[in-house]
């Protein structure tokens, strides 16, 4: 059974991913790690799989949902490790 909050989460994550991708591509200085965008994309995939699992192949899309969310967490962690502290503290 599909819950309305799952659809809202899916739409919100898709909109946020598109917005953040647009901001990143038009930014002159690429300060955020690229792995964070892969992580955000995987969270979007996870939210899409959550909605699809209510219609077809529940076990398969449940596996996709949890696997992509776990991989997203790893990408965020790797991205956080690559952030260098700024040295312009006055």
SERO-4910 file (N, C-alpha, C, O; in steps of 0.05 Angstrom, whole numbers):
BEGIN
 pado doro    nc1    nc2    nc3   cac1   cac2   cac3    cc1    cc2    cc3    oc1    oc2    oc3
  Unk    A     17    -24      0      0      0      0     18     25      0     37     27     15
  Unk    A     11     43    -17     26     68    -19     15     89     -1     -9     94      0
  Unk    A     32    102     14     24    124     31     30    150     18     49    153      3
  Unk    A     12    170     22     16    196     10     43    209     16     55    223     -1
  Unk    A     54    204     40     79    217     47    102    206     30    122    220     25
  Unk    A    100    181     20    120    170      3    121    184    -24    142    189    -35
  Unk    A     98    191    -34     97    206    -60    107    234    -56    122    244    -73
  Unk    A    100    247    -33    110    274    -28    141    273    -25    155    291    -35
  Unk    A    152    253    -11    181    251     -8    194    247    -35    215    258    -40
  Unk    A    182    231    -53    194    226    -79    194    252    -95    215    258   -107
  Unk    A    172    266    -96    171    291   -112    190    312   -100    204    326   -115
  Unk    A    191    314    -74    209    333    -61    239    327    -67    254    345    -72
  Unk    A    246    301    -65    274    294    -70    281    298    -99    304    306   -105
  Unk    A    263    293   -117    269    297   -146    272    327   -151    290    335   -166
  Unk    A    255    343   -140    257    372   -144    283    383   -132    296    400   -144
  Unk    A    290    374   -108    314    383    -95    339    375   -111    358    390   -114
  Unk    A    339    350   -121    362    341   -137    365    358   -162    388    366   -168
  Unk    A    343    364   -176    345    380   -200    355    408   -194    372    419   -208
  Unk    A    344    420   -172    352    447   -164    382    448   -156    396    465   -165
  Unk    A    390    429   -140    418    429   -131    437    423   -154    459    435   -155
  Unk    A    429    406   -173    446    401   -197    449    427   -213    470    433   -223
  Unk    A    427    441   -216    428    466   -232    446    487   -218    462    500   -231
  Unk    A    443    489   -192    460    508   -177    490    500   -179    507    517   -183
  Unk    A    495    474   -177    523    465   -178    535    470   -206    558    478   -208
  Unk    A    520    464   -227    531    468   -254    536    497   -261    554    503   -276
  Unk    A    521    515   -249    524    544   -255    542    558   -235    546    583   -237
  Unk    A    553    544   -216    570    556   -195    598    559   -206    609    539   -217
  Unk    A    611    582   -203    638    585   -213    658    568   -197    678    559   -208
  Unk    A    654    565   -171    672    549   -155    657    525   -145    638    527   -130
  Unk    A    666    502   -153    654    476   -146    664    468   -118    683    452   -116
  Unk    A    652    478    -97    662    473    -70    651    448    -57    664    437    -39
  Unk    A    628    439    -66    617    414    -55    628    390    -68    633    390    -92
  Unk    A    633    369    -53    643    344    -65    623    332    -85    599    332    -79
  Unk    A    632    321   -107    615    309   -127    601    284   -116    580    277   -125
  Unk    A    614    271    -96    601    247    -85    575    254    -71    558    236    -68
  Unk    A    571    278    -62    546    286    -49    523    286    -70    501    280    -63
  Unk    A    530    293    -94    509    292   -115    501    264   -122    478    258   -127
  Unk    A    521    246   -122    514    217   -126    497    207   -102    479    192   -106
  Unk    A    504    216    -78    488    208    -55    459    218    -57    441    204    -50
  Unk    A    456    243    -65    430    254    -68    414    240    -90    390    236    -88
  Unk    A    428    233   -112    415    218   -133    406    190   -123    384    181   -130
  Unk    A    422    178   -106    414    151    -95    391    154    -76    374    135    -74
  Unk    A    389    175    -61    366    179    -44    341    183    -61    319    174    -54
  Unk    A    343    197    -83    321    201   -101    312    174   -113    289    168   -115
  Unk    A    332    157   -120    326    130   -130    312    114   -108    293     99   -114
  Unk    A    321    117    -84    308    103    -62    279    111    -58    262     94    -54
  Unk    A    274    137    -60    246    146    -58    229    137    -81    205    131    -77
  Unk    A    240    136   -105    225    126   -128    219     96   -124    196     87   -130
  Unk    A    238     81   -115    234     52   -110    213     47    -89    199     27    -90
  Unk    A    212     65    -69    192     62    -48    164     64    -60    146     48    -52
  Unk    A    160     82    -78    133     85    -91    127     61   -109    105     51   -109
  Unk    A    147     53   -125    143     31   -144    137      5   -130    122    -11   -140
  Unk    A    150      0   -107    146    -25    -93    117    -30    -85    108    -52    -80
  Unk    A    101     -8    -83     73    -11    -77     57    -22   -100     34    -31    -96
  Unk    A     68    -21   -125     53    -30   -148     62    -57   -158     46    -75   -161
  Unk    A     88    -61   -161     99    -86   -173    124    -94   -158    138    -77   -146
  Unk    A    130   -119   -159    155   -131   -149    164   -119   -122    185   -108   -120
  Unk    A    147   -122   -102    152   -110    -77    179   -116    -64    193    -98    -55
  Unk    A    186   -141    -64    212   -149    -52    236   -138    -67    255   -129    -54
  Unk    A    235   -138    -93    257   -128   -109    261    -98   -105    283    -90   -100
  Unk    A    240    -83   -106    242    -54   -103    248    -46    -74    259    -25    -69
  Unk    A    240    -63    -55    247    -58    -27    278    -61    -24    290    -46    -10
  Unk    A    289    -82    -37    318    -86    -37    332    -62    -50    352    -52    -40
  Unk    A    322    -52    -73    333    -29    -87    332     -5    -69    351     11    -67
  Unk    A    309     -1    -56    306     22    -38    327     22    -16    341     43    -12
  Unk    A    330      0     -2    349      0     21    378     -1     12    395     11     25
  Unk    A    383    -14    -10    411    -14    -21    420     13    -30    442     22    -25
  Unk    A    402     28    -44    410     54    -54    413     74    -31    429     92    -32
  Unk    A    396     71    -10    398     89     13    425     84     28    438    103     37
  Unk    A    432     59     30    457     52     43    481     63     27    500     74     39
  Unk    A    480     59      1    502     70    -16    503    100    -14    524    112    -15
  Unk    A    480    113    -12    479    143    -10    494    151     16    509    171     16
  Unk    A    489    137     37    502    143     62    533    141     59    548    157     70
  Unk    A    542    120     45    570    117     41    582    140     24    603    150     29
  Unk    A    567    148      3    576    171    -14    578    196      3    596    212     -1
  Unk    A    558    202     20    559    225     37    583    224     56    596    245     60
  Unk    A    589    201     67    611    198     85    638    203     70    655    217     80
  Unk    A    640    191     46    665    195     31    668    224     23    690    235     24
  Unk    A    646    237     15    647    265      9    655    282     32    670    302     29
  Unk    A    645    276     56    653    291     80    682    288     86    694    306     97
  Unk    A    694    265     80    722    261     85    739    278     66    762    284     73
  Unk    A    729    285     43    744    300     23    742    330     26    755    345     11
  Unk    A    726    340     45    724    368     50    748    378     65    755    367     85
  Unk    A    761    398     54    785    409     67    776    434     83    761    451     73
  Unk    A    785    436    107    777    460    123    789    485    111    812    484    101
  Unk    A    775    507    113    786    532    102    806    543    121    803    541    146
  Unk    A    826    555    110    848    565    127    846    596    130    866    609    139
  Unk    A    824    608    123    822    637    125    807    646    150    792    666    149
  Unk    A    810    632    171    798    639    197    815    662    209    839    660    211
  Unk    A    801    684    215    815    707    225    809    712    254    820    730    266
***
